[in-house]
Amino acid sequence: MAEALKVGIGGLGTVGTSVIRILREKANSLACHCGRPIKIVAVSARDKDRNRGIDLSDVKWFDSPVEMAASDEIDVFVELIGGELDIVYTAVKKALEVGHHVVTANKALLARYGVEFAISAEKKGVFLNFEAAVAGGIPVIKAMRESLSGNHISRIYGILNGTCNYILTRMLTEGLSFKDCLIDAQRRGYAEADPTFDIGGNDTAHKLALLTSLAFGTTISLDDVYVEGISNISQIDIRAADELGYRIKLLGVALKTDSGIEQRVHPTMVPTSSMIAQIHGVTNALSIQSDLLGELLFSGPGAGGAATASAVIGDLADIAKARPGFQYAPVLGSPALGLTPHKKARISHHAGGYFIRLNVHDRAGVFAAVARHMADNDISLESIVQRPFVESQIVKTIILITHETTEVNVQQALAAIEKDGHLVAKSQFIRIEPIA
Amino acid sequence: MAEALKVGIGGLGTVGTSVIRILREKANSLACHCGRPIKIVAVSARDKDRNRGIDLSDVKWFDSPVEMAASDEIDVFVELIGGELDIVYTAVKKALEVGHHVVTANKALLARYGVEFAISAEKKGVFLNFEAAVAGGIPVIKAMRESLSGNHISRIYGILNGTCNYILTRMLTEGLSFKDCLIDAQRRGYAEADPTFDIGGNDTAHKLALLTSLAFGTTISLDDVYVEGISNISQIDIRAADELGYRIKLLGVALKTDSGIEQRVHPTMVPTSSMIAQIHGVTNALSIQSDLLGELLFSGPGAGGAATASAVIGDLADIAKARPGFQYAPVLGSPALGLTPHKKARISHHAGGYFIRLNVHDRAGVFAAVARHMADNDISLESIVQRPFVESQIVKTIILITHETTEVNVQQALAAIEKDGHLVAKSQFIRIEPIA
């Protein structure tokens, strides 16, 4: 059997310790599968003395991940430190420079520096694997990078953040407010103490930016992602959506349009009968639409120590199976030097159906005014629902579902309605994603 | 750029011609992705003169696929002839013997000779890729063979035959009989003129046998698969299942039990709310349950020229990216020489819930007799439904849903009921798969 693949792990949180534990427990079957053992030889973390429930006596400790990344005692630097801290950037850069393979779960780092790193990895002929960075244990990166080589992808959409999907699921099933669901998610450990990154949609945006590059052969462009979080989704929206045959999901969507590539993260109405609507709780899912396949859908665990470790170990196994220097593996599907910036499609040009909720004063002429402003902006309506969603004599809620229109039209119509003084509260609109 | 990967295609049916067309159309992007061109240099099919709508003037024609497989003009033999004909077996064997890579969509061939071929491929250090053999364009083979390396799989289940799923979907949505749906499927080209292989469950069994080997590291054992087709599923079953919150799907299931590995293909009751129940028409799906991931689910197109070609091209791209002789790639996830036969769990020992339908004479004492035979065989009942599914004064239909019991108990109970003379027609039972 060939020599062991020597691994250095940076970061010993839940994922790092899971990876070490599983690599040890399954050492034999993995060695058999890969044709050589995968051996943890070094680790680096902040606090050497902390008890992590794993024996680190036979591995070398590095106080500095950068030093470990550069060390000739390792073949692979596994970066599980997180964040796009200077030190993480420096460590990965260093590892690639000296010709080490890199495995990382760090979407924030890759969303900023992925192309730079990919160029560096490809120049050195080493792997930069990042299955764990998107959708946790679901092997979407490998599928897009390798299995779909012959396909032209037209659209991807997915539920890429378990925290948001958990909150939206609970809002639907329990009738709780966004705030109560968030507190519950925090109590269960599904949401961070500071949940902004998740519920604001930024976590999804980082993942989407990576998938967009893989899907369309473009450079990673996080700044082009339009981002809207879920904090303004109310029970009324959830209930009205349900009545109209929709579920509200925080989707990341990337698609080719005539005016460029749209990358958007926002609460989205999806038909209740669609597969993506059946993705409950912390589960993630990704749909890929392409010329040869129509639609592929993957679902599974998007986070957690074991699921993320599964992805990291799959990445390590690929490296162990390849003989260094003899594998041509473009990190982002296409050679990094050939990736081209994409033309960004502006959200104002987004074309689609819209769910619009208006809380208006219950007085004569309001509905006529609303209808007129819609017509003035070329918006035709598919459904109109007026229900006493709020128990009030003086306020009523109007829900409109539009046919395909553009975002700019919707915003102009809503501005005009607001100007009339009929609105009791800010209007709400949610984009409808066409899903078969 | 490195030298082209030279491909010989055996079989020029829908899939073969699609592969050629797509490899030509996307030659540039594939060459960019793989670091070298993929070039069709030879083909072999039965009739040289048939017009297939593709230009074959620049490729070498072989009358014999065996001769092409052995030719030193190719690097890869792509076997799309189908069947487990002597000639196909000989051609693949020959290709591997001379050190060519092989890509095949032939599940029947692999279900019989997969381990023999895998041993041969691994000895020569060449690829034997077969993504297209199972679930068409869904990359389940790669996921199981590579991405899930760190996982211990406990169960897989899936919809692996589009014809059967199309028929069962139409029976549900249109209320048509099995026979009418089959005729419709044939008319649309979703079912063969001789549909036995599909509707009898054999096609699913072949695919399941391959997946079982990948899941559990065992030798492929087609003869151990218990197979039951869908031809005895009636409208009454479909409607009764619907009322009780179930859908009927032809599933292939493989799982580890205390008494060995169960491999079964049969009509299965799955909860209407489950993801697998939402797989409609010709779509395929596979669920994989493992220790690290809980459940992964993949769905997508299971057949058709383009989807199958997508899988073949993904397989070719993997070969193009690897530099021959320097990739260690166990064909079935674990080295083929180390695969062990599994202990077969007998279907009579299968434990689970059952849906039982009895058409009985409408006379006093029948229900009491049925209930007694169930109790005598230790079968406890979860639901009992008696509805006039058949319009008759003298016949009634009793539907029972059992709690977990064993197959042998169910069969004994049904034999006893039959012996009493209460049955008007043969009893029906359908296994319920526990799915969250």
Interface residues (C-beta under 8 A of the other chain):
Chain A: A2 I22 L23 K26 S29 L30 C32 H33 C34 G35 E131 G137 I138 P139 K142 A143 E146 S147 L148 S149 G150 N151 H152 G217 S273 M275 Q278 S290 D291 L292 L293 G294 E295 L296 L297 F298 S299 G300 P301 A306 A307 A309 S310 A311 I313 G314 A317 D318 K321 A322 R323 G325 F326 Q327 Y328 A329 P330 G333 S334 P335 G338
Chain B: A2 I22 L23 K26 S29 L30 C32 H33 C34 G35 R36 E131 G137 I138 P139 K142 A143 E146 S147 L148 S149 G150 N151 H152 G217 S273 M275 Q278 S290 D291 L292 L293 G294 E295 L296 L297 F298 S299 G300 P301 A306 A307 A309 S310 A311 I313 G314 A317 D318 K321 A322 R323 G325 F326 Q327 Y328 A329 P330 G333 S334 P335 G338
